[in-house]
Amino acid sequence: MKWLGWKSKALLRSKTLSRKILLFVLLGVASGGWAAPAHTTPLNFDPLVKQAYARFYLLDFPGAVEPLERFHAEHPGDPQPTALLLDALLFQELYRLDLLDTTFYANDGFLSGKHATQEDPKMRDRILAWPTRPFAKLTRASGRIPTTSMPSMPAAGRAPSSAPTSPWWSAGLAPDFALPPRPGKMRCALLQLDPDYVDAKLITGVYEYVVGALPLPFKFFIGFAGITGSKSKGMEMLHDAANRGVMSSAEAGTVMALFLRREAKYKEAIGIVNTLNTKYPHNYLFRLEEANLRKDDGEGMHAVDAYRDIVADAAKPGYFVSARLELTYFGMGDALHGQRLYKDGAEAYEQAATAPNVGLELKIRSLVAAGQCRDLNRERQLAIKDYQAAIDAGPNTSRADTARKYLKSPYHGS
């Protein structure tokens, strides 16, 4: 895996966006819990925060941002409200861009390819303006964290008074902090101070897993800089965050499912996602992820039926607050392609590409995949039409390069 390409200069530029998202947790759900809560700051129990995340779980990002803006205004200068608001703004933009589907991250192409995004400049500037504020305060606060001694544990539900209160993923949102050493040390210091501040294990666990997953030559190289990691330790931390986290439970479960998907451990991942689906039955992305995993696990038409069930539920008034059905049609196209139902697969991909407000990256991916299905079904003229549409939509992307290749010579399968 080419994880060393994660250093970048701007969060919402196409390459940076794709490389940073893994650290900020995929699928866009930012709390919950499967077990008794661990220690946390009392601010996390504020009614406005609860109101916001009740909407966040439904992927109603505007409904989450509004109370978090009020919460932020009520606590000027505190990094916690800043981080929560930034979290909601970031995921709102990623969802708009169709970049909260783990299909995009299930292989290494997203790290090295040229991708197309139509970012909102105002939202980009707003997001990029925020991270340095909580990070600056975290930097000052880090001096208050003892690293060699452990104080007595606070009452359950409260963080030690000496610990900074910001969620630790907020520091990782800064544009130049991919796998950031200093925030990583700060998270470890907090865990030294209070091992039951379990939310700190979310990004720390991601850090451990990602570094541990690097090829040996890269691990040897970065080891000279003191950067080490362990996949098993990372998964152990993520399990704990999923089971006991206050503000990180669903995020940790989502990340574990992604890592298991990359390792082709589909049934384990399905078990995690089923738990999330039970807790959040009207969360569109969790339903989508279950169907994606069933497709990857080779369930064939059962996976196709799972995608069709999502489309049917989306037609019910109010069932999903926000459903990006282009993601469902793309997954359905993949499943039908896998069953060699090439005509049906092409039509599903084309539905994805022509869906209202489809993200540019997904549109191009869908058109290239549709063209491949048309070629396999010996519908050459329709294939050429799809390839050309992909090139027109994103001429400077890796997938446009692929489309040009198949304009010259039909696709015959990998």
C-alpha positions, -999 to 999 in steps of 0.1 A, spaced: 0 0 0 12 34 -9 4 52 23 34 76 22 16 97 -3 -6 112 24 14 145 28 -4 174 11 -11 211 10 -49 215 8 -76 194 24 -103 196 -3 -82 194 -34 -88 162 -52 -57 142 -42 -56 155 -7 -93 148 -2 -89 112 -11 -58 107 9 -70 124 41 -104 109 44 -92 76 58 -78 94 88 -109 113 94 -131 82 93 -153 70 64 -190 68 60 -198 100 80 -211 88 114 -195 105 143 -206 89 176 -226 63 194 -218 34 217 -223 -3 220 -214 -5 257 -212 15 289 -196 49 283 -160 56 291 -146 89 305 -154 120 285 -159 157 288 -193 168 301 -197 190 270 -204 159 250 -236 155 270 -248 190 262 -284 190 247 -273 208 216 -246 182 210 -271 154 214 -296 172 191 -269 176 165 -258 140 165 -293 127 164 -294 144 130 -259 134 121 -268 97 125 -295 103 99 -270 120 75 -290 152 80 -258 173 80 -275 208 78 -296 196 108 -264 188 126 -245 219 117 -271 244 130 -271 233 167 -233 229 166 -230 264 154 -251 275 184 -230 253 207 -198 268 193 -211 304 198 -220 295 235 -184 283 242 -160 308 225 -124 297 225 -131 261 236 -116 236 211 -143 210 217 -172 229 200 -148 239 172 -138 203 166 -174 190 166 -186 218 142 -156 211 119 -164 174 119 -200 181 107 -189 206 81 -163 182 67 -186 152 64 -213 174 49 -190 183 21 -177 148 16 -212 134 13 -221 161 -12 -191 150 -33 -201 113 -31 -169 105 -12 -183 87 18 -187 53 1 -159 30 11 -159 15 -24 -137 44 -33 -111 35 -7 -112 -3 -9 -81 -4 -31 -50 16 -34 -59 35 -66 -74 64 -46 -40 72 -32 -21 75 -65 -47 83 -92 -57 116 -106 -93 123 -93 -120 148 -101 -139 168 -75 -161 198 -78 -153 214 -44 -173 243 -31 -146 270 -27 -165 287 1 -169 255 21 -133 246 14 -120 279 27 -143 277 57 -130 242 66 -94 251 60 -97 281 82 -107 261 112 -82 234 120 -54 257 132 -76 272 159 -83 241 179 -48 228 171 -32 259 185 -51 255 217 -43 218 219 -6 226 214 -7 250 244 -28 225 264 -4 197 257 19 212 283 -7 204 309 -7 166 302 17 147 324 35 119 305 51 100 333 26 97 361 -10 87 364 -34 107 385 -64 92 403 -92 84 379 -121 109 377 -157 101 381 -172 81 352 -183 104 324 -158 131 331 -123 138 318 -95 148 341 -96 185 347 -61 188 334 -69 172 300 -77 192 269 -113 186 259 -111 186 221 -118 153 202 -84 142 191 -92 138 154 -96 176 152 -58 181 152 -55 156 123 -77 178 101 -50 204 97 -38 204 60 -2 195 68 -9 169 95 -12 135 78 -2 109 104 8 139 126 36 131 151 27 158 177 -11 151 178 -2 114 180 20 121 210 -8 142 226 -33 114 222 -9 89 238 -3 114 266 -40 116 272 -43 79 273 -14 78 298 -33 103 319 -66 84 317 -67 50 299 -105 52 300 -106 83 278 -114 58 251 -123 83 223 -86 91 220 -81 55 207 -99 63 175 -73 82 155 -45 65 175 -58 32 164 -60 43 128 -24 56 131 -12 23 144 -30 2 118 -20 23 88 16 25 97 16 -12 106 1 -20 72 30 -3 53 52 -26 32 84 -35 51 108 -13 31 86 18 40 83 8 76 121 4 78 126 38 62 101 57 85 114 38 115 144 60 115 121 89 122 106 71 152 73 63 134 61 28 143 28 10 142 10 -23 145 -20 -36 127 -31 -58 156 -26 -30 182 -45 -6 159 -75 -30 156 -74 -36 193 -77 1 200 -105 5 174 -124 -24 190 -122 -6 223 -133 27 208 -162 9 191 -173 -9 222 -169 19 248 -163 52 230 -186 81 238 -179 102 207 -161 76 185 -181 44 187 -197 43 153 -167 59 136 -145 32 150 -169 5 138 -169 21 104 -131 22 101 -128 -14 113 -153 -25 86 -132 -7 60 -99 -22 72 -115 -57 72 -129 -51 37 -94 -42 25 -82 -75 40 -111 -94 23 -125 -104 57 -160 -97 45 -181 -117 70 -164 -100 99 -170 -66 84 -207 -75 77 -211 -84 114 -199 -49 124 -221 -32 98 -251 -52 108 -246 -39 144 -245 -3 131 -276 -10 109 -295 -22 140 -287 9 159 -292 33 130 -318 17 107 -324 48 87 -287 56 80 -284 53 43 -246 47 42 -247 18 66 -273 1 44 -252 8 14 -221 -6 31 -239 -39 39 -248 -43 3 -213 -35 -8 -198 -61 15 -223 -87 3 -212 -80 -32 -175 -83 -23 -182 -115 -5 -195 -130 -37 -232 -132 -27 -241 -124 -63 -279 -118 -67 -284 -115 -30 -262 -84 -31 -282 -72 -61 -314 -76 -41 -298 -57 -12 -292 -28 -35 -327 -30 -49 -341 -30 -14 -323 3 -7 -338 19 -38 -373 7 -27 -368 20 8 -356 53 -6 -389 57 -24 -407 56 9 -414 92 22 -390 100 50 -373 66 52 -339 82 45 -333 118 52 -306 119 26 -299 91 1 -273 95 -26 -288 68 -48 -260 71 -74 -238 52 -49 -264 24 -48 -267 22 -86 -229 21 -89 -227 -8 -64 -256 -25 -82 -237 -21 -115 -206 -38 -99 -227 -67 -86 -245 -72 -120 -212 -70 -138 -199 -97 -115 -229 -119 -125 -221 -113 -162 -254 -95 -166 -236 -68 -186 -266 -50 -201 -282 -46 -167 -249 -36 -152 -243 -9 -179 -278 5 -173 -272 6 -135 -239 24 -140 -255 48 -164 -282 55 -138 -255 64 -114 -238 87 -139 -269 106 -147 -283 109 -111 -291 144 -100 -262 161 -83 -239 131 -88 -203 139 -78 -179 143 -106 -155 116 -96 -184 90 -93 -198 101 -126 -166 95 -144 -161 61 -127 -196 51 -136 -193 60 -173 -161 41 -177 -176 10 -160 -207 13 -182 -185 15 -213 -167 -17 -202 -200 -35 -197 -213 -23 -231 -181 -37 -247 -185 -70 -229 -221 -71 -242 -208 -63 -277 -225 -30 -278 -195 -11 -292 -212 21 -302 -229 25 -268 -195 18 -252 -178 45 -272 -205 69 -261 -199 62 -225 -161 64 -228 -163 97 -246 -187 111 -219 -162 101 -192 -134 119 -210 -156 150 -215 -165 150 -178 -129 148 -165 -103 150 -192 -73 152 -168 -82 122 -146 -68 87 -145 -102 72 -155 -102 94 -186 -69 79 -195 -85 45 -191 -114 56 -213 -91 68 -240 -74 34 -240 -107 16 -246 -118 41 -273 -88 27 -293 -94 -10 -285 -126 -26 -269 -125 -38 -233 -124 -76 -231 -122 -81 -194 -94 -79 -169 
